[in-house]
């Protein structure tokens, strides 16, 4: 597998992967986290234009997609019921979805190798993602609020 920056021509496959992820979330008891077509087409375009959207390919086929950047995440300032593992600069992973077993872990490992310090959040009902994060060395650190939708999320950190 290999990781590369997403391109505009990847949008149909990215949207297909996100649709399959939404269906998987519903099937595994997480019907609310990515409801109403999230992430929207315009957000994916914006991520590509900013250079923070990535795809994972396996034998030339796009099998996973994620957003990754090494900037301050304002929603992570207000952690409660816990604390981050450190206050050092960190990378952030958002909107990770895959259709191939092992691709999600491969993407997470790619991000970790870029920074050595990663933060991520997920919904309370997203048990598969929580298990994936714990399996990949993340520690549960507390709760954050996504200001854009005023919803709490579980916060995880790997350093």
PLY file of the C-alpha trace (Angstrom):
ply
format ascii 1.0
element vertex 159
property float x
property float y
property float z
element edge 158
property int vertex1
property int vertex2
end_header
0.00 0.00 0.00
1.07 3.59 -0.51
-0.19 7.00 0.57
-0.44 10.04 -1.68
-2.21 13.39 -1.67
-5.74 13.26 -3.02
-6.50 14.77 -6.41
-9.77 16.10 -7.81
-10.14 13.00 -9.99
-10.19 10.93 -6.78
-13.44 12.56 -5.61
-15.87 9.92 -6.95
-13.92 7.09 -5.27
-13.51 9.11 -2.07
-17.25 9.75 -1.95
-17.91 6.05 -2.57
-15.62 5.10 0.34
-17.34 7.60 2.64
-20.76 6.25 1.62
-19.63 2.71 2.45
-18.25 4.00 5.76
-21.60 5.62 6.64
-23.37 2.34 5.84
-20.87 0.43 7.99
-21.35 2.88 10.86
-25.12 2.41 10.75
-24.73 -1.38 10.60
-22.43 -1.37 13.63
-24.61 0.82 15.87
-23.24 4.26 15.03
-25.99 5.94 12.97
-25.33 9.56 13.99
-21.61 10.37 13.64
-21.50 10.92 9.87
-25.17 11.47 9.18
-26.61 13.71 6.46
-23.92 12.87 3.91
-20.92 14.01 5.93
-18.31 14.71 4.76
-19.90 16.85 2.07
-18.48 17.16 -1.44
-17.43 20.79 -0.88
-15.48 19.84 2.27
-13.59 17.15 0.36
-12.78 19.66 -2.41
-11.58 22.16 0.21
-9.36 19.51 1.85
-7.81 18.64 -1.53
-7.21 22.31 -2.32
-5.55 22.83 1.08
-3.31 19.81 0.48
-4.53 17.98 3.60
-6.51 15.19 1.92
-4.80 11.84 1.36
-5.68 8.51 -0.19
-4.23 5.07 0.39
-3.77 2.92 -2.69
-3.35 -0.82 -2.88
-2.24 -2.07 -6.30
-3.40 1.23 -7.81
-6.88 1.09 -6.25
-7.90 3.76 -3.74
-8.89 1.82 -0.60
-8.83 4.50 2.12
-9.07 8.26 2.53
-8.25 10.64 5.36
-7.49 14.23 6.25
-4.17 14.93 7.98
-2.47 18.14 8.99
0.18 19.35 11.41
-1.57 22.44 12.71
-3.26 23.47 15.91
-6.82 22.08 16.18
-8.89 24.64 18.07
-11.53 22.05 19.03
-8.83 20.21 20.99
-8.12 23.19 23.27
-11.07 22.47 25.54
-10.47 18.87 26.60
-12.39 17.84 29.70
-12.74 14.72 31.86
-9.05 14.13 31.19
-6.01 15.69 29.52
-3.76 15.24 26.50
-0.59 13.19 26.93
1.59 16.25 26.23
1.46 19.83 24.94
3.98 19.35 22.12
3.14 20.11 18.46
0.96 17.38 16.99
-0.68 16.11 13.84
-4.43 15.67 13.49
-6.28 12.92 11.64
-9.88 13.52 10.60
-12.38 11.73 8.35
-10.49 8.45 8.04
-12.37 5.71 6.19
-11.30 2.52 4.45
-12.69 -0.37 2.46
-9.71 -2.70 2.86
-8.75 -4.52 6.03
-5.54 -3.04 7.42
-5.70 0.16 5.36
-6.86 2.29 8.30
-3.92 1.15 10.44
-1.56 1.74 7.50
-2.85 5.34 7.20
-2.53 5.97 10.93
1.03 4.64 10.92
1.87 6.92 7.97
0.66 9.96 9.94
2.46 8.92 13.09
5.74 8.56 11.21
5.32 12.15 9.97
4.97 13.70 13.43
5.45 11.19 16.26
2.54 12.91 18.00
-1.05 12.42 16.78
-4.45 13.45 18.11
-7.79 12.19 16.83
-11.39 12.08 17.99
-14.33 9.79 17.39
-17.92 9.30 18.48
-19.05 7.34 21.52
-20.84 4.79 19.34
-17.94 4.26 16.94
-16.66 1.12 18.65
-14.73 -0.18 15.60
-12.75 3.08 15.40
-12.11 3.11 19.15
-10.74 -0.44 18.92
-8.60 0.51 15.92
-7.12 3.47 17.79
-6.33 1.45 20.91
-4.80 -1.31 18.76
-2.61 1.33 17.11
-1.16 2.68 20.34
-3.54 5.55 21.09
-4.63 6.35 24.63
-8.07 7.66 25.54
-7.52 11.15 26.99
-10.94 12.67 27.67
-13.63 14.50 25.76
-13.71 17.43 23.35
-16.51 19.38 21.69
-16.62 19.90 17.93
-17.70 23.54 17.83
-19.03 23.40 14.26
-21.74 20.90 15.24
-21.72 21.34 19.04
-21.18 17.61 19.69
-18.93 15.83 22.13
-16.35 13.33 20.95
-13.92 10.96 22.61
-10.35 12.26 22.35
-7.37 9.97 21.69
-3.65 10.72 21.57
-0.53 8.80 20.55
2.95 10.14 21.27
0 1
1 2
2 3
3 4
4 5
5 6
6 7
7 8
8 9
9 10
10 11
11 12
12 13
13 14
14 15
15 16
16 17
17 18
18 19
19 20
20 21
21 22
22 23
23 24
24 25
25 26
26 27
27 28
28 29
29 30
30 31
31 32
32 33
33 34
34 35
35 36
36 37
37 38
38 39
39 40
40 41
41 42
42 43
43 44
44 45
45 46
46 47
47 48
48 49
49 50
50 51
51 52
52 53
53 54
54 55
55 56
56 57
57 58
58 59
59 60
60 61
61 62
62 63
63 64
64 65
65 66
66 67
67 68
68 69
69 70
70 71
71 72
72 73
73 74
74 75
75 76
76 77
77 78
78 79
79 80
80 81
81 82
82 83
83 84
84 85
85 86
86 87
87 88
88 89
89 90
90 91
91 92
92 93
93 94
94 95
95 96
96 97
97 98
98 99
99 100
100 101
101 102
102 103
103 104
104 105
105 106
106 107
107 108
108 109
109 110
110 111
111 112
112 113
113 114
114 115
115 116
116 117
117 118
118 119
119 120
120 121
121 122
122 123
123 124
124 125
125 126
126 127
127 128
128 129
129 130
130 131
131 132
132 133
133 134
134 135
135 136
136 137
137 138
138 139
139 140
140 141
141 142
142 143
143 144
144 145
145 146
146 147
147 148
148 149
149 150
150 151
151 152
152 153
153 154
154 155
155 156
156 157
157 158
